[in-house]
């Protein structure tokens, strides 16, 4: 089958078609082709050809967004957001006109990159990667120069893929077709076409072409083999390089004339930047809490009271609540005494003092309750019982009464009490000496 002439293709096109594929329209529906001066066919009407080209451009700009694009864009955006731990996503706003793909000629004698499926402008991932490589070389420091290992690891080479994947940046939905008419005016056509001397009497020839504008959704992805928490720095470096390149160099053609400048948000404003910042903050907080836990565990009871309970009391002044619950009766009584001795309660409102006293009373009742289960406490060991038995030098015997009193504060289950009673009775302790421990056993077992 022979190729259909362009003018026949135009006659077959619906005249009222608004939602059309702009790329195909520019490629197929030019009424009359323009020709270069040295190969103009017989009967060629130059003015008619120019008017046909102008009309083709206007028809393309009068198009509407293809049906289905908003839904497709939303689906794509949702898929990106679902992987926000490893795909950085943010809208990038063009600061003016953008001309990508000007070397792709069509019958209208100008080129522009349009999406193969939707016919709308977009920023190819390969172009974004090139601008990011330029930005890394010129804006991230000497360690990121093109011949350095960091540059190679980030962007890859002919042998190995880089750490980051650059997706095509799609036109944001809801802002029309993202295209506008530009004009390139040739002021001295005879000088360029006929080698004549330039003259102010030449008639300027305006040549229309189409450029893109608007905002595009930029998405760059960490390579699937890399962990986002451990290797998120690659994603951030790529984003910062791309941001610098789009701002300082621009994307596409005619960047020296101001085309192609795009403003990309800072890394901290991207979805992944926020996720990784939260992960890093949580890691730092966990480390801080672990250091604090270890420091707190090394303190004695009195020091713990000074460090924590007083701070709890002061927090009441700010409407806060205490965070620490005393583990045993001894520390609760120390807390109450410490409040009084340090004078923390002096001058404080009754509404502050009374809740503190009520809390102390509640804690005392809690530890003296019949059943107390503290799973964070380790079971009482034989070694712990034996350490509590101290030799009384004056009486020349073990002080079993004092040992029973000490162990009563270390028993948090009936099994703990049974072990302590068994070991002390084996050493000859009487029930009178074991009275404190027996009372603790009764409280834990719920027997009178």
Long-range contacts (C-beta under 8 A, 24 or more apart in sequence): 6-30, 6-31, 6-33, 6-107, 7-31, 7-32, 18-62, 18-63, 18-64, 19-63, 19-64, 19-65, 19-66, 19-67, 20-63, 20-66, 20-119, 21-66, 21-118, 21-119, 22-60, 22-63, 22-114, 22-119, 22-120, 22-177, 22-179, 23-114, 23-115, 23-116, 23-119, 24-119, 25-56, 25-59, 25-60, 25-63, 25-119, 26-56, 26-60, 26-106, 26-107, 26-108, 26-210, 27-106, 27-107, 29-56, 29-59, 30-56, 30-107, 30-108, 31-55, 31-56, 33-107, 34-109, 37-193, 37-194, 53-108, 53-109, 53-208, 54-208, 56-108, 57-108, 57-181, 57-208, 57-209, 57-210, 58-181, 60-179, 60-210, 61-177, 61-179, 61-180, 61-181, 61-210, 63-119, 63-177, 64-177, 65-120, 65-173, 65-176, 65-177, 66-118, 66-119, 66-120, 69-118, 69-120, 69-173, 70-173, 70-174, 72-118, 73-170, 73-172, 73-173, 73-217, 74-173, 76-170, 77-217, 80-217, 80-219, 80-271, 81-271, 83-221, 84-271, 84-272, 84-274, 84-275, 85-228, 85-229, 85-272, 85-275, 85-276, 86-221, 86-222, 86-228, 86-235, 86-272, 87-167, 87-219, 87-220, 87-221, 87-222, 87-271, 87-272, 88-219, 88-220, 88-221, 88-235, 88-239, 88-267, 88-270, 88-271, 88-272, 88-273, 89-217, 89-218, 89-219, 89-270, 89-271, 89-272, 90-217, 90-218, 90-264, 90-265, 90-269, 90-270, 90-271, 91-172, 91-215, 91-216, 91-217, 91-218, 91-265, 92-123, 92-169, 92-215, 92-216, 92-217, 92-218, 92-246, 92-262, 92-263, 92-264, 92-265, 93-214, 93-215, 93-262, 93-263, 94-212, 94-213, 94-214, 94-215, 94-216, 94-261, 94-262, 94-263, 95-261, 95-262, 95-263, 96-213, 96-258, 96-259, 96-261, 97-180, 97-182, 97-211, 97-212, 97-213, 97-259, 98-123, 98-211, 98-212, 98-213, 98-251, 98-252, 98-259, 98-260, 98-262, 99-182, 99-211, 99-212, 99-252, 99-253, 99-254, 99-259, 99-260, 100-124, 100-127, 100-212, 100-251, 100-252, 100-253, 100-260, 101-252, 102-209, 102-252, 102-253, 102-254, 103-253, 108-209, 109-207, 110-207, 110-209, 110-210, 112-179, 112-209, 112-210, 112-211, 112-212, 115-168, 115-170, 120-170, 120-171, 120-177, 120-178, 120-179, 121-171, 121-177, 121-178, 121-179, 121-212, 121-214, 122-168, 122-169, 122-170, 122-171, 122-216, 123-168, 123-169, 123-216, 123-218, 123-251, 123-262, 124-168, 125-165, 125-166, 125-167, 125-168, 125-169, 126-166, 127-251, 127-252, 128-166, 128-169, 128-218, 128-220, 128-242, 128-251, 129-155, 129-166, 131-242, 131-245, 131-246, 131-249, 131-250, 131-251, 132-166, 132-238, 132-241, 132-242, 132-245, 133-241, 133-245, 134-245, 134-249, 135-240, 135-241, 135-242, 135-243, 135-244, 135-245, 135-246, 135-248, 135-249, 136-237, 136-238, 136-241, 136-245, 138-244, 138-245, 138-248, 138-249, 139-240, 139-241, 139-244, 139-245, 139-248, 140-237, 140-240, 140-241, 140-244, 144-237, 144-241, 150-237, 153-234, 154-234, 154-237, 154-238, 154-241, 161-223, 162-223, 163-222, 163-223, 163-226, 163-231, 163-234, 163-235, 163-238, 164-220, 164-221, 164-222, 164-223, 164-234, 164-235, 164-238, 165-220, 165-221, 165-222, 165-223, 166-220, 166-238, 166-242, 167-218, 167-219, 167-220, 167-221, 169-216, 169-217, 169-218, 169-219, 170-216, 170-217, 171-212, 171-214, 171-215, 171-216, 172-214, 172-215, 172-216, 172-217, 175-214, 175-215, 176-214, 178-212, 178-213, 178-214, 179-210, 179-211, 179-212, 179-213, 180-210, 180-211, 180-212, 180-213, 181-208, 181-209, 181-210, 182-208, 182-209, 182-210, 182-211, 183-207, 183-208, 183-209, 184-209, 211-259, 216-262, 218-242, 218-264, 228-272, 228-275, 228-276, 229-276, 229-279, 232-272, 232-276, 235-272, 235-276, 236-267, 236-273, 236-276, 239-264, 239-267, 239-270, 239-273, 240-267, 243-267, 301-330, 301-331, 301-334, 302-334, 302-338, 304-331, 305-331, 305-334, 305-335, 305-338, 306-338, 309-335, 309-338, 309-339, 310-338, 310-339, 310-342, 310-344, 313-339, 313-344, 313-345, 313-352, 313-356, 314-344, 316-352, 316-355, 316-356, 317-348, 317-352, 322-359, 325-363, 326-363, 326-367, 327-374, 327-377, 328-367, 328-409, 329-364, 329-367, 329-368, 329-409, 330-409, 332-360, 332-363, 332-364, 332-367, 333-364, 335-360, 336-360, 368-443, 369-443, 370-443, 370-444, 370-445, 370-446, 371-444, 371-446, 372-412, 372-443, 372-444, 373-412, 373-413, 374-412, 377-412, 379-413, 379-415, 379-416, 380-407, 380-410, 380-411, 380-412, 380-413, 380-415, 380-416, 380-419, 380-420, 382-419, 382-423, 384-410, 385-419, 385-420, 385-423, 385-424, 386-423, 388-420, 389-423, 389-424, 389-427, 398-427, 400-424, 400-427, 400-428, 400-429, 400-430, 400-433, 400-434, 401-429, 401-432, 401-433, 401-436, 403-429, 404-429, 404-433, 404-434, 404-435, 404-436, 404-437, 405-436, 405-437, 407-437, 408-436, 408-437, 408-439, 408-440, 411-437, 411-440, 411-441, 411-444, 412-444, 413-444, 414-441, 414-444, 414-445, 417-441, 417-444, 417-445
